[in-house]
Structures are given as structure tokens and as C-alpha cells.
Amino acid sequence: MSGIFGHVAAEADAVACTDSKVLITGESGVGKEVLARYIHEHSLRSHKRLVTINCAGVPETLLESELFGHVRGSFTGALRDRAGLLEAANGGTVLLDEIGEMSMRMQTLLLRFLETGEIQRVGAEHGARRLDVRLITATNRDLFEETKRRAFREDLYYRINVVHLVVPPLRERREYITPLLEYYLRFASENAGVRPCSIMPDAMARLNAYRWPGNIRELRNLAERIALRHGGREVVAVDLPREVLGTHMPPLAASVGPNACSALCDEYYERMTQGGESFWTVVYEPFARHDVTREIVRTVVRRGLEEAKGNYGMLTKLFNLPATDYKRFLSFLQKHDCHMPFKGYRARPLRRVGRHMATAS
């Protein structure tokens, strides 16, 4: 897992064996929590707990109780004394994820804990307890800019920013896209009990060129979707979600070789003739998005004409088009220079030679 983070992992290794506070920043989904777990597991505290709390996922009214605990009767529903997450992590590590979402009041309470190491449960009048906890924080916000806007306490920022690790987005470490995708595909297939699928070169080219705004989280979700929908199949570019096949992408034929294009034509043909899908869905849509070339359309049509013996009426049936789409189909082929003379595909006529039949030369 360290390879996924590149040079950041080296910094994490250096700081893991210390008790220094760590601030991890980066876009949503880049793996900040994974890196925090890596630091904990390589620290001297690894035999103790890593406790994680998402500051954005807990209302302010409950966050104080979640962190510091409460005593019985301190608020409605407090039926018994309860230890907070900081106490539960004593001797170990606490990860405060999305700390940039924490209210000013909670920031003040956290700062007090960091200065004294002591906590006091909500509703308790005495009995403050000193804890031994290592703090790791994470956020997708620029906390320095937040301090300028007075949305984040400057003194707290410098308390938590002892070691600052910045996790780059996935688009800046594209060498990890393929191994990550293969890992999550295997994981999803095993979990779902489905046969693994294979990503063909044309599809992999699209995935490697995609911007991945959701980073590793988006890649993991997409891998699970592909594994469930295409178990045991070869996945080609047209099988990928529309966001991956954006119109800003280069034409498919420009990114793959002739072998991949041939495999794509075979895939299209089988989806129509064996899978029952329509020409409009399988061929027309990716062509309209500029994801496939005119030559690929011609190749698919040429193969269909060979099977239909040059009969365009039979070809529309072969490509699962209703009879009412016959003129539209021919118009599309003619408009894009994909219409081919049917005579070359008709069976050769027989001529009579005496009392015998022979094929015309």
C-alpha cells in the first residue's frame, strides 16, 4: 500500500515512529484515511486502537459528547456514563477526519485538550483525566486560507500542523491507476462471488486518460460496478460509464492499435447478433460521441453484409432494428460514407453448362 502514496509514504515512514501530530490534506477521495491508518500501523502505538471520527458527519451538539464522553443525566438521553472516543483511544491514535468542518466552539475545546492533555466529560463538575493520545487530522480544505478568513483558529492550526503531508490527486499519479483498478476488480469479484472480468486495451486507455475527480474512492466504486455488471466478460471502452467516455477524450482509434480495434468490432458484432442489442445503442451512440471511427462502423457493417448475403433488409434484422428504421439506417450509412454496394456480397449466380450447373466466373 505504501507504493500508492509514492514519496508521501517515505515521509509517513519517517514520522510514524514519533508521536508528532500529523495534518493530512488532499482532495476528497485521495486516501487520507488510508494514509493515517498506515502511519498508525507503522508506529509504536500499533498495538493500541486507531479511533476515527468524521467531524462533518456528527452534529456539533453530539460531537463534544462523542469526543469527550458524558455523565449520566447531562442531557436528554444520557442514561448512563459514557466514555468518549479520546478515552477509547488512550495509548493509541485518534484521526479527526474533515477537521476543517469543526465549529469554532469545538475548535476551542480541542485546543484546550491539546494544550493540557486533559479531558472532562460533558456534565461532569470535576474528575478531569489526562490521556496519552496521538492526534492525526485530515481535511480537503486549505486550513491556512481558512485562518485568514477567521473560519479556523490560527492557534489550533499551528498546534495540529507539526508534520504536514499532502496527498496528490490520482490524476497526478496515473501510474497507479492500472494496479489499483486491477486490485479493486479482484476484490469486488471475490466479494460478490462472480467471475473476474478483463479490461481490454481500449477501455484501459480511457481509464488511464480520465481525470478521476473523485480520486481513489471513485475508482474503487467504478471497479465494483464493472465487476458486478461484466463478470467473466472482456470489458471494452463502450462498456465504461459516460463520464469516463467524455466527448473531450481523444478518438478511440487514436489511442489503441489495430488488434484492439478488431477486438472491438468483434465485441460490437456479438452484442448485436448474440446479445440482442440494437445497432443504435452498440454502434451509433459511441460513433456519435466520436469514441469510434468511421472505419470501425464500416467493418461492422461489412461483416453483417457478408452474413446477410448483401441484403440490407436482412441486415437490419440482424442488427435488431425494426422495419420502420430501414430508411433511417440507410440514410445514416450514406451520410457517413459507410454504405457499401450489396452486389459484392451476393452469392454468385449459377449458369447452366449442358445438363449440369456451374458457378459463374
VENURRA-V880027 format. One record per residue. N is the residue number from 1. RES is the residue in one small letter. PHI is phi in whole degrees, 0 to 359 (NA if undefined). NEAR is the number of other C-alpha atoms within 10 Angstrom. Layout:
n	res	phi	near
N	RES	PHI	NEAR
N	RES	PHI	NEAR
This chain:
n	res	phi	near
1	m	NA	10
2	s	297	14
3	g	298	10
4	i	298	17
5	f	262	22
6	g	55	14
7	h	294	11
8	v	297	17
9	a	297	20
10	a	296	13
11	e	295	15
12	a	295	23
13	d	299	15
14	a	293	13
15	v	268	17
16	a	300	23
17	c	281	15
18	t	255	13
19	d	253	16
20	s	297	15
21	k	288	19
22	v	234	24
23	l	250	25
24	i	250	23
25	t	236	23
26	g	158	18
27	e	299	18
28	s	298	18
29	g	88	19
30	v	279	23
31	g	105	22
32	k	296	25
33	e	293	19
34	v	299	13
35	l	294	22
36	a	298	25
37	r	295	19
38	y	299	18
39	i	298	25
40	h	298	25
41	e	291	18
42	h	254	16
43	s	256	21
44	l	287	15
45	r	262	21
46	s	298	17
47	h	281	12
48	k	255	16
49	r	280	16
50	l	254	24
51	v	251	18
52	t	245	19
53	i	223	18
54	n	269	16
55	c	294	21
56	a	277	16
57	g	263	11
58	v	238	13
59	p	301	11
60	e	304	16
61	t	296	9
62	l	257	10
63	l	298	20
64	e	299	19
65	s	294	20
66	e	298	19
67	l	281	22
68	f	257	22
69	g	84	23
70	h	209	23
71	v	254	19
72	r	301	15
73	g	82	14
74	s	289	16
75	f	200	11
76	t	301	7
77	g	98	8
78	a	276	14
79	l	274	12
80	r	204	11
81	d	297	16
82	r	217	17
83	a	284	17
84	g	271	20
85	l	291	18
86	l	295	25
87	e	295	22
88	a	297	20
89	a	264	21
90	n	305	19
91	g	89	19
92	g	243	23
93	t	229	29
94	v	243	25
95	l	253	25
96	l	262	23
97	d	278	25
98	e	54	21
99	i	295	22
100	g	295	21
101	e	270	18
102	m	288	22
103	s	292	17
104	m	299	13
105	r	296	11
106	m	293	16
107	q	299	19
108	t	295	15
109	l	294	13
110	l	292	18
111	l	300	18
112	r	300	14
113	f	295	17
114	l	293	17
115	e	282	10
116	t	251	10
117	g	76	15
118	e	250	15
119	i	236	22
120	q	223	18
121	r	296	24
122	v	300	22
123	g	91	16
124	a	276	15
125	e	267	9
126	h	203	8
127	g	86	10
128	a	298	12
129	r	238	11
130	r	271	14
131	l	240	18
132	d	246	15
133	v	228	21
134	r	268	22
135	l	251	21
136	i	240	27
137	t	239	24
138	a	215	26
139	t	197	22
140	n	261	20
141	r	267	16
142	d	269	11
143	l	294	19
144	f	296	16
145	e	294	11
146	e	295	15
147	t	292	15
148	k	294	11
149	r	276	10
150	r	61	11
151	a	264	16
152	f	218	21
153	r	295	20
154	e	295	14
155	d	294	12
156	l	291	17
157	y	302	18
158	y	285	10
159	r	289	15
160	i	271	20
161	n	266	18
162	v	276	12
163	v	240	15
164	h	249	16
165	l	250	19
166	v	252	17
167	v	269	20
168	p	289	17
169	p	292	20
170	l	298	25
171	r	294	17
172	e	262	10
173	r	221	12
174	r	295	16
175	e	295	12
176	y	264	17
177	i	298	22
178	t	297	14
179	p	297	12
180	l	295	16
181	l	298	21
182	e	297	17
183	y	296	13
184	y	289	18
185	l	295	27
186	r	298	18
187	f	298	17
188	a	293	21
189	s	295	20
190	e	295	13
191	n	295	10
192	a	273	13
193	g	70	11
194	v	247	16
195	r	292	15
196	p	293	21
197	c	255	20
198	s	242	19
199	i	269	20
200	m	283	17
201	p	304	20
202	d	294	23
203	a	289	25
204	m	295	21
205	a	298	16
206	r	295	24
207	l	295	21
208	n	287	16
209	a	270	17
210	y	293	19
211	r	281	16
212	w	54	21
213	p	297	16
214	g	268	16
215	n	58	19
216	i	297	21
217	r	299	16
218	e	294	15
219	l	297	21
220	r	297	20
221	n	295	16
222	l	294	18
223	a	299	21
224	e	295	20
225	r	298	16
226	i	296	22
227	a	299	26
228	l	284	19
229	r	276	13
230	h	233	16
231	g	305	19
232	g	79	14
233	r	254	15
234	e	267	15
235	v	266	23
236	v	254	21
237	a	304	22
238	v	295	23
239	d	281	14
240	l	281	17
241	p	298	12
242	r	300	11
243	e	295	10
244	v	283	20
245	l	267	24
246	g	300	14
247	t	292	14
248	h	282	11
249	m	285	15
250	p	292	15
251	p	305	17
252	l	301	23
253	a	298	18
254	a	281	11
255	s	250	17
256	v	228	17
257	g	272	12
258	p	297	9
259	n	297	10
260	a	294	18
261	c	294	22
262	s	297	14
263	a	296	16
264	l	294	23
265	c	299	20
266	d	299	14
267	e	297	17
268	y	301	24
269	y	296	23
270	e	293	13
271	r	296	16
272	m	277	20
273	t	279	16
274	q	247	11
275	g	269	11
276	g	77	12
277	e	276	18
278	s	273	20
279	f	304	23
280	w	298	15
281	t	279	13
282	v	282	18
283	v	252	23
284	y	297	16
285	e	299	14
286	p	295	19
287	f	293	18
288	a	295	12
289	r	274	15
290	h	66	19
291	d	270	22
292	v	229	23
293	t	268	16
294	r	299	14
295	e	296	14
296	i	293	19
297	v	299	20
298	r	301	18
299	t	297	17
300	v	295	20
301	v	295	23
302	r	301	19
303	r	294	17
304	g	293	22
305	l	294	23
306	e	298	16
307	e	286	15
308	a	273	19
309	k	56	17
310	g	79	21
311	n	268	16
312	y	292	18
313	g	296	12
314	m	292	17
315	l	296	21
316	t	297	22
317	k	292	17
318	l	299	20
319	f	266	22
320	n	60	17
321	l	253	19
322	p	293	10
323	a	301	12
324	t	292	9
325	d	267	11
326	y	302	15
327	k	295	10
328	r	297	10
329	f	297	19
330	l	296	14
331	s	298	14
332	f	298	13
333	l	296	17
334	q	292	12
335	k	299	9
336	h	254	11
337	d	58	13
338	c	245	19
339	h	274	18
340	m	241	15
341	p	302	10
342	f	284	15
343	k	299	11
344	g	293	12
345	y	250	18
346	r	286	15
347	a	296	11
348	r	294	11
349	p	290	9
350	l	262	12
351	r	243	12
352	r	271	10
353	v	239	9
354	g	62	7
355	r	264	5
356	h	244	8
357	m	259	10
358	a	224	11
359	t	282	11
360	a	294	9
361	s	269	7
